[in-house]
Amino acid sequence: MAISEDLATFDTDNEVVAFDAGAEATLGNPDGENFLAEHMQNAFGKPVGVALSDDEIMTSFWCTVAGVTHTRWVRLAV
């Protein structure tokens, strides 16, 4: 996660990694003719964030670890 004031440039020098899918970023070799199967190979997705205060952000996302998909929440101080 990296801060941006204009949604075009991001402070990647001070980014925070809450989850690194690594080798699990792609799961298997799905049927390329099946839209759902093709997109279900992703091991991370749908990050959403909300400002809790002027200096805190809560974000949530789903991820897959060791073949188990679950939801995670992360609270960050800005």
Order of alpha helices (4+ residues) and beta strands (2+ residues): alpha-beta-beta-beta
